Structures are given as C-alpha cells and as structure tokens.
Amino acid sequence: MPKTPDLEKLEQSLNYQFQHAYLLKEALTHRSASSKNNERLEFLGDSILNFVIAADLFQRYPTSHEGDLSRLRASLVNKEGLFIVSKNLKLGDYLILGSGELKSGGYRRNSILADTVEAIFGAVYLDSNFETCQKLICQLYHHQLENIPDADSLKDPKTKLQELLQSRKYGLPEYKVIEILGQAHNQQFKVSCEISKLQLTTEGKASNRRKAEQQAAEKIIELVLLKFEKKSK
C-alpha cells in the first residue's frame, strides 16, 4: 500500500476530475487514519445512492410494485453491490488507513471498501452537482443494473412461504424460539416454524433469531410444496 496513492489514476477510472482534491482525499480516508475522515461523506453518499438507484429502477420497471422495487434496490445498494464497484475501481490501492488497519489488511475488507464508495459519491456531489453524481453512479452501476436478477428470486424464505400459503388461503406460519444456546456474545438461536393445518414443523439454528427463522422457513417450503403437489393429484 503506497502512502501517497496516485489519485489522478483513480479519477481516470471514475471518469471524473475533482475541482477540490481535498474532497477525494477525505473520501478515501478511513477513521483509523484521521479525525478528518470519510464517515460524513459516506452518510451523504448513501442517501444519494439510494435515491439514484430507486429512480433508475422506477423508470426501468414501470409495472413493478413497491415491494419488488425495494428488493431490487436493496440487492444493488448493499455491501456486496458496493464491493463490486470498489473492485472495478481497484479502490484498495487508494485507501488511506491507519497503521492498525494497514497491518490487518483493511484495504481488502469489504465493509471498508463499500463505505468508501459511498463516501466518493458524497464527495462528487459536493464537488459538482446532483446530475453529475447521478451520471457517475449510473455509469459505475451499469453492469449490475443491466444484469439485475428477477425480483422473485430476491425474496427471503419467510416472504416466499407467506405468499405460498396465502395463495392457497392458509394462515400464516408460527415461529417459536425453542432454545438459546451459548453465552451472550456468541449465542445460537434454535427456532421452529409450524403450519398446524398442514401438520408440518421444521427447525432452524443460527446466530440470531431472524436467520434461524429464515432457515426454518426455507426448510418448510419444500415440505409445503410436496403437500400441495400430492393434493393436486
């Protein structure tokens, strides 16, 4: 990691030249390196990114409902989507990190890279205007926007299960915490998912209740589909 990264090279990758170079430097500065870091810019960039992607999806999918649009947006503006952008920009070469983060490989950490992308969006907005920032975001997200998955495939197992049951006029499943294992800092939740009318029950086990519920729901979906298939024969 060079101490003084070549920011002109990054500007070429962004296809944007900063009028105020200090904004780009601040966007690249992690809190471990300075009190003048990118956290405020990240906050701003996150809000701009959410709006720009929402507006693009709104125009791109004129017949999609709010729930589907929300899922599509979430799949793009999450840490994974931002990390893809950071990887294309080779952003790890430009991060300004404190010695501790440098030693621990912070320039490879997905969360740091993702946050820095948002900070750059905030910096571009302050350095220019909203339209320029919007154009930059759409440019950097072009491949992801053109290859976005189907909204149904992005639904979590609990939502899929609920919609499956409602389509056959069944009531909602019941989730119960059966057991909590381990110490407070390292707990495992054991959760059941029951559909009494179909006489089906499954269990899930994960580091938090939500994940355990999702796991149990995913297991029971297969059983529900088998039940419905038998009934239709």
C-alpha positions in Angstrom: 0.0 0.0 0.0 1.6 3.3 -1.1 1.5 6.1 1.4 0.6 8.6 -1.3 -1.7 6.9 -3.8 -1.9 8.3 -7.4 -5.3 9.9 -7.2 -5.2 11.0 -10.9 -5.4 7.3 -11.9 -8.5 6.9 -9.7 -10.1 10.0 -11.3 -9.5 8.4 -14.7 -11.3 5.2 -13.5 -14.1 7.3 -12.2 -14.2 9.4 -15.4 -14.4 12.4 -13.2 -11.8 15.0 -12.2 -12.2 16.7 -8.9 -12.2 20.5 -8.7 -11.4 20.2 -5.0 -8.9 17.5 -4.5 -9.3 17.5 -0.7 -12.8 16.1 -1.1 -11.5 12.9 -2.8 -8.7 12.6 -0.2 -11.3 12.9 2.6 -13.5 10.3 0.9 -10.6 7.8 0.9 -9.6 8.4 4.5 -10.7 5.8 7.0 -11.4 6.8 10.6 -8.3 4.8 11.7 -6.1 7.3 9.8 -7.5 10.7 10.9 -10.3 12.5 12.7 -11.0 14.2 9.3 -12.3 11.0 7.7 -15.0 9.8 5.3 -17.8 9.0 7.7 -19.8 12.2 7.0 -19.3 11.8 3.2 -20.4 8.2 3.5 -23.6 9.2 5.2 -24.3 11.7 2.3 -23.3 9.3 -0.4 -25.5 6.5 1.0 -28.6 8.7 0.7 -27.8 9.9 -2.8 -27.1 6.3 -4.0 -30.4 5.0 -2.6 -32.3 7.8 -4.5 -30.4 7.4 -7.8 -30.9 3.6 -7.9 -34.5 3.9 -6.8 -35.2 6.5 -9.6 -33.5 4.3 -12.2 -35.5 1.2 -11.1 -38.7 3.2 -11.1 -38.1 4.1 -14.8 -36.7 0.7 -15.7 -39.7 -1.3 -14.3 -42.8 0.8 -14.8 -45.2 -2.0 -13.8 -43.3 -3.4 -10.8 -44.9 -3.0 -7.3 -43.2 -1.2 -4.4 -42.2 -4.4 -2.7 -40.4 -5.7 -5.8 -38.7 -2.3 -6.4 -37.5 -2.3 -2.8 -36.0 -5.7 -3.1 -34.2 -4.8 -6.3 -32.8 -1.7 -4.8 -31.6 -3.5 -1.7 -29.8 -6.0 -3.9 -27.8 -3.2 -5.5 -27.1 -0.8 -2.7 -26.0 -3.4 -0.2 -22.3 -4.1 0.8 -22.0 -6.7 -1.9 -23.1 -4.4 -4.7 -20.9 -1.6 -3.5 -17.9 -4.0 -3.2 -18.3 -4.9 -6.9 -18.0 -1.2 -7.7 -14.9 -0.9 -5.4 -13.3 -3.9 -7.1 -13.8 -2.5 -10.6 -12.2 0.8 -9.4 -9.3 -1.1 -7.6 -10.2 1.1 -4.7 -8.0 -0.9 -2.2 -5.0 0.7 -3.9 -6.1 4.2 -2.8 -7.4 3.8 0.7 -5.8 6.0 3.4 -5.7 3.8 6.5 -4.2 3.9 10.0 -1.3 1.6 10.8 -3.5 -0.9 12.6 -5.9 -1.3 9.6 -3.0 -1.5 7.2 -1.4 -4.4 9.2 -4.7 -6.2 9.4 -5.4 -5.9 5.7 -8.1 -3.2 5.9 -7.6 -2.3 2.2 -9.1 -5.7 1.3 -12.0 -5.5 3.8 -15.4 -5.5 2.0 -17.1 -3.2 4.5 -14.3 -0.5 4.4 -14.3 -0.6 0.6 -18.1 -0.4 0.3 -18.2 2.6 2.7 -15.5 4.3 0.7 -17.5 4.0 -2.5 -20.5 5.8 -0.8 -18.1 8.5 0.5 -16.8 9.1 -3.0 -20.4 9.6 -4.2 -20.9 12.1 -1.5 -17.6 13.9 -2.4 -18.6 14.0 -6.1 -21.9 15.6 -5.2 -20.3 18.3 -3.1 -17.6 18.9 -5.7 -20.1 19.3 -8.6 -23.9 18.8 -8.5 -26.6 16.1 -8.3 -26.8 15.5 -12.0 -23.1 14.8 -12.3 -23.2 12.5 -9.3 -26.2 10.7 -10.7 -24.5 10.1 -14.0 -21.4 8.7 -12.2 -23.4 6.3 -10.1 -25.4 5.0 -13.1 -22.1 4.6 -15.0 -20.5 2.6 -12.2 -23.6 0.5 -11.7 -24.3 0.0 -15.4 -23.4 -3.7 -15.5 -25.3 -4.5 -12.3 -28.4 -2.6 -13.5 -28.3 -4.4 -16.8 -28.0 -7.8 -15.2 -30.3 -7.4 -12.2 -31.9 -10.7 -11.0 -35.6 -11.3 -11.1 -37.4 -9.7 -8.1 -39.0 -13.0 -7.1 -35.6 -14.6 -6.7 -34.6 -11.9 -4.2 -37.5 -12.7 -1.8 -36.4 -14.1 1.6 -37.7 -17.5 2.6 -40.2 -16.1 5.1 -41.8 -13.9 2.4 -41.9 -16.7 -0.1 -43.5 -19.0 2.5 -46.1 -16.4 3.4 -47.0 -15.8 -0.2 -47.2 -19.5 -0.9 -49.6 -20.1 2.0 -51.7 -17.1 1.2 -52.1 -18.3 -2.4 -53.8 -21.4 -1.1 -55.7 -19.4 1.6 -53.8 -20.9 4.5 -53.0 -18.9 7.6 -49.5 -17.5 8.5 -46.9 -19.9 9.9 -46.0 -19.7 13.6 -42.4 -19.2 14.7 -41.2 -20.0 18.2 -37.8 -19.8 19.9 -37.2 -23.3 21.2 -33.8 -22.7 22.8 -31.0 -20.1 23.1 -27.6 -21.7 23.4 -24.2 -20.2 24.4 -23.0 -17.0 26.0 -24.5 -13.6 25.3 -21.6 -12.7 22.9 -21.8 -16.0 21.0 -25.4 -17.2 21.1 -27.2 -19.7 18.8 -30.9 -19.5 18.4 -33.0 -22.6 17.8 -36.3 -21.7 16.2 -39.3 -23.8 15.0 -41.6 -23.0 12.1 -45.0 -24.6 12.3 -48.0 -24.8 9.9 -50.6 -26.5 12.1 -53.2 -27.0 9.3 -50.7 -28.9 7.2 -49.2 -30.7 10.3 -45.7 -29.5 9.3 -42.9 -28.3 11.6 -39.2 -27.6 10.9 -36.3 -26.1 12.8 -33.6 -23.6 12.1 -30.5 -22.8 14.0 -28.4 -19.6 13.6 -26.5 -16.8 15.3 -29.7 -14.7 15.6 -33.4 -15.2 15.6 -34.1 -13.7 12.2 -31.6 -16.0 10.5 -32.9 -19.0 12.3 -36.5 -18.2 11.3 -35.4 -17.8 7.6 -33.6 -21.2 7.8 -36.7 -22.9 9.2 -38.9 -21.3 6.6 -36.6 -22.4 3.8 -36.8 -26.0 5.0 -40.6 -26.0 5.3 -41.2 -24.5 1.9 -40.1 -27.8 0.3 -42.4 -29.8 2.5 -45.4 -27.4 1.8 -44.8 -27.8 -2.0 -44.8 -31.6 -1.7 -48.0 -31.5 0.3 -49.7 -29.2 -2.4 -48.4 -31.5 -5.1 -49.9 -34.6 -3.5 -53.2 -32.8 -3.0 -53.4 -31.7 -6.7 -53.0 -35.3 -7.9 
